[in-house]
Amino acid sequence: MYFFKKRLVEDSNKKEVDLAIVNKETKWWKPLLLMGPTLILILLFTIIPFLAAATDAFQTTPDRNDPLKRVASFEQFSFLFRDPAFHKALSNSLLYAFISVPLTMFIAIIISAALSNLLRKTLKGFFQTLFFLPYITSTVAIGLAFAYLFDADTGLLNKILGQRVPWLTEPEGNSALKAMLIYGVWRGIAFNVLIYTSAMLSVDRKLYKSASIDGAGPIKQFFAITLPSISRTTTFLLTIGVIGAIKVFPLALFKNNPQDALDNGGSTLLIYIYAKLQVSHNYMLAGAASLMILVVSILFSFSVRKGLSLTINLVNMWKEKNVENKIKASRKVF
């Protein structure tokens, strides 16, 4: 009895100490000090470059003989809206985002569902690592490998198809965009599979057992339990997927030559900006294009998220209507 009382006193004292630590007021400068290195990096490599690009975007040089003399102007944006190369870059980026993101997520969901149903943890870990390899492999190495894969004369893909398709050397048409989509989907699946698999494994298994008792099969369980349970994960992946797709930079497919990408219909917004910086040295036009990426990313991401939310609400309303109709039908029977 003595030891029991002693243990209760010790536990009570420990809880009081823990609460004292939790409720202890932290000086304001301590968390700021811990965040200091990260804030400095964000300031140096994100905020300051963005402000510099925004400043350049609203300037122009009225005298070509004096490039240092600048005046405030919207001329750079006016030129962008009239530039066919920018139109092609913008359309490629939007089409890439519109096609690659849903396709990547669809394939990732199927693969993740298969991985989450594997019973042996060793196999599950092996396949997760296998599918995640493209994400950690060098982007340049993968781009060069795909550049040789899509080569018109010696490319493996053309040998398999038995044709000579100029994937990366066709000025007119969408062959370059198709190659970019194949490259982007293959690379994007890795991250999506990792996140989706983790989300599916965290779903409460009791829900599946209850559904099995009610007679629901695997397919019905997938649509009624799995997909609604990972809806927040889907929203997260959709948001970062759209932003990443708008900023796609497949320069390695064109052997790191931005002019080849522009000439052969493979330009994107980032390649357009890179070409203006490295080839034309037009920092003001590059700044204007950078601001356009920001605007397009916000608008496109907002539209996609609103569209997804509207679709989910409509599906829920349809399900509720079906349940209501079934209840009414059952009342008529009885």
N, C-alpha and C positions, 0 to 999 in steps of 0.2 A: 504493500500500500504506500509505503514511504517513497519507493522508487517511482511508482505511478504518479504521485503528486509532484515529485521532482521533475518528471518528464513533462507534465502539463505546464509547470512554471517555466521550464526552459523553452517549450514551444511558444508560450505566450510572450516571453521576452523576445524570442526570435522574430515573431510577427510584428511586435512593436518596433524593433530595429529596422525590419524591412519597410514598414510603413514610413518610418522616419526618413529612410533613404529616398523613398519614392517622393515624399512630400517636401524634400529638401529643395530650397530655392536655388536655382542655378544662375550664376552670373551671366549677363547677356553676352559678354565678350567671349565666353568659352565656346559655345557652339559656333559663333562667328569665326573664331580662330580655327576651328576644325574645318569649317567650310572654306576658309581662306584660299588654299591652293586651287580648289575647284573653281571658285569665283574668279580668281585671277586668270585661269586658263580660259574660262568663258568670256571674260572681258577682252583678253588679248586676241583670241581666235574666232570669236563670234560677234560680240557687240561692236567692237571698234571697226572690224572689216565691214560689217553691215552698214554702219554709219558712214564709212568712207564711200562704199558703193552707192548709198542713197544720195550722198552729196554730189558724186560724179554724175549720177543719173539726171539731175536737174541742171546741168551745165552744158555749155557748148563753147566752141572757139570761133568767134566771128571772123578772125583773121588767120588764115592758114599759114601765113608766114610767121606768126607769133603764137605757137601752140600753148604757151604758158598763160596767155591772156584768156580768161574765161568769163562768161556772163551767164546769168540765170536764164534757163530756157527749157521748153518742153520738146525741143527739136529731136532729141534722142527717141522719145516715145513715138513721135510722128514718123520717124524713119523706120522704127520697128514694125509699125502697122502697115507700112508700105513695102517691107522687105520680103520677097518670096522665100528666101532662105529661112527667115524667122517663122513664117507661116508653116513651112514644112517641118521645122523643128518642133513647133507647138503641136501640130497635128500628130506627129509621130509620138510625142510624149503622152498626149491624151489618149490616143488609141492604145498605146502600150499599157497605160494604167487601166483603161477600161477592159482590156482583154486579159492581160497577164494576172492581175490581182484575183479576180473571181476564179480563173482557171487554176491558179496555184493553190488557192484555198480549197477548192473542190477536190483536187488530187490529194492534198495534204490531209483532208478529213478522212478520205477513204483509207489512206495508208495508216493514219493514226488509229483509226478504228480497228484495223487489223492488228496493229502492234499492241494495243491495249487489251486485246483478247488473248494474247499469248500467255500461256500459263507459266512457262519456265522463265524465270527472271534473267537467266544467262542469255537466252535467245533474245529476249526483249532488249537487254542492254546492248547486245551485239548489233541488232538491226537499227537501234536508235543511233549508235555511233556511226554505222554505215551510212545512214541517210543524212547525218549531220556533217559528214566530211566535206561536201561542196561548200558549206558555209565558212569553214576555217581554212580552206585552200586559197592560195594566193589568187586574187582577182586577175592580175596580169597573166599568170600562168594559165588560168582557165580561159581567159579571153583569147590568148594566142592559140591554145588547143582548138577552140571553136573556130578561130580564123582559118586554120588548116582544114578543119572538118568541113567548112562551107566553101572551100576553094573551088572555083569553077572547073579547073582542069584536073587537079589531083585530089580533090576532096573526097573523103570517105562517103559522105552522104550522096553525092552525085554518082559514085560507083554503085552504091546500093540501089539507087533509083534507076540507073542506066540512062541518065540524061545529063545534059550539060547546062545546069541552071546557074546563071550568074548571080548567086545569092548576094554577094557583097560588091559587085561591080556593075550594077544596073542603074543608070541615072534615073530612068523612068520606071514607075511601078513600085510595088511594095515588097520586093524580094528581101531587101535589107531589113525591113520591119519584121518579116516572118522569121528571119534568122535571129534577130534581137529577142523576139518573143520566146523562141525555143531556148535560147541561152538564159533569158531571165527567169522563165518558169523552172527550168532545171536547177538554177541556183537558188531561187526563192523557196522551193519546196522544203529545203533542209530546216530552216528556222521555223517555218510553220508546223512541220511535223513534230519538232521538239516541243513547242508550246502546246499544240493540240493534244499530244500524247499525255503530257503532264496534266492538262485540264481534264481529260477523259478519265485518267486514273484517280483523280480526286473526287469524282462523282460518287455519292453514297451508294454502295452496293446493295443496301437494303431496298432501294427503289426498284432495282432490277429483280430482286427476289419477289417483291410484292407484285410486280407486273407479270412475272412468270406464273405466280399462283392464280392471277386473274385470267391467264390464258394468252397473254401477249407474247408474240414471237420476237425473235431478234431484230427484225426489220422495224416492227412497230415500236419496240423499246428504243431503238436508235432515234427514230423521229419524235417519239413522245417524251423521252427522258434525256438522252445524250445531247441532242442538239439544243433543247431549251436550257440545259444545265451549263452549256459552254457558250451561251449567247454573248456574255461579256467578253470572253476570250476572242470570239469572232469579231466583235466590234473593235477591240484593241488591235487585232491583226489587220483588220480592214483599214483602220486609220493609218497605221504606220506603213502598211503596204501601199496605199495610195500615195502618200507623201514620198516614199522611197521610189515608186514607179515614176512619178513626175520628175524626180531628180536622177533618173537612170543615166548612166555614163558608160556606155559600152564601147569606149574608145579602143580598147584592146582588140576588138573584132576587126578593126581597120588598121591593125599594127601600129597603133598610137599616132596615126596621122589624121588630125582633125579635118584637113582639107579633103581627104579621100571620103570621109564620112559625109561631108557637105555635098560633094560632087555626085555621090552615088546613092542619095536618098536615105542615108542612114543617120542623119543628124537628129539630135535631141536638144532640149533647151540647154543642158549643161555643156554639151559638145559645141553648141553655137557660142556660148559664152567663152569657153576655152579657146575656140578659134579666134574670137575677137581680141582676146588677151594675148595669145601667143603668136598669131599670124599678123593681125592688123594693128595690134597694140592700141586698140581703141577702148580705153578704160571707161569712158563715159557711156558708150553704147553697151558695154558689158554690164555696167552698173544698172542701166535701165532694164536690161534683160533679167538681171538678178531680182529686181523688184517685181517683174512680171511673174517670175517663178513663185515668189511669195504669194502674190495675189491669186494665181491659178491654183496653187496648192491648197490655200484656205477655202476658196470657192468650191473646188472639186471635192475636197474632203468633206466639207459641210453638206454638199448635195448628196454624196454617197451615203453618209451617215443618216441623213434625214430620210433618204429613200429606203434604207434598210429598216429604220425604225417604223416607217409607214407600212412596209411589207409585213413586218412582225405583228403590228397592230391589226392589220387586215386579216392575217391568218388566225390570230386569236379570236377576232370577232366571228370569223367563219366557224371556228371550232365551237364557240359558245352558242352560235345559232344552231349548229348540228345537235348539240346536247339538248338545247331547248326544244327542238323538233322531236327528238327521241322521247323526251319526257311527256310532251303532248300526245305522241302516238301511244305511249304506254298507258296514259290515262284513258284514252279512248277504248283501249282493249279491255281494261278492267271496269 
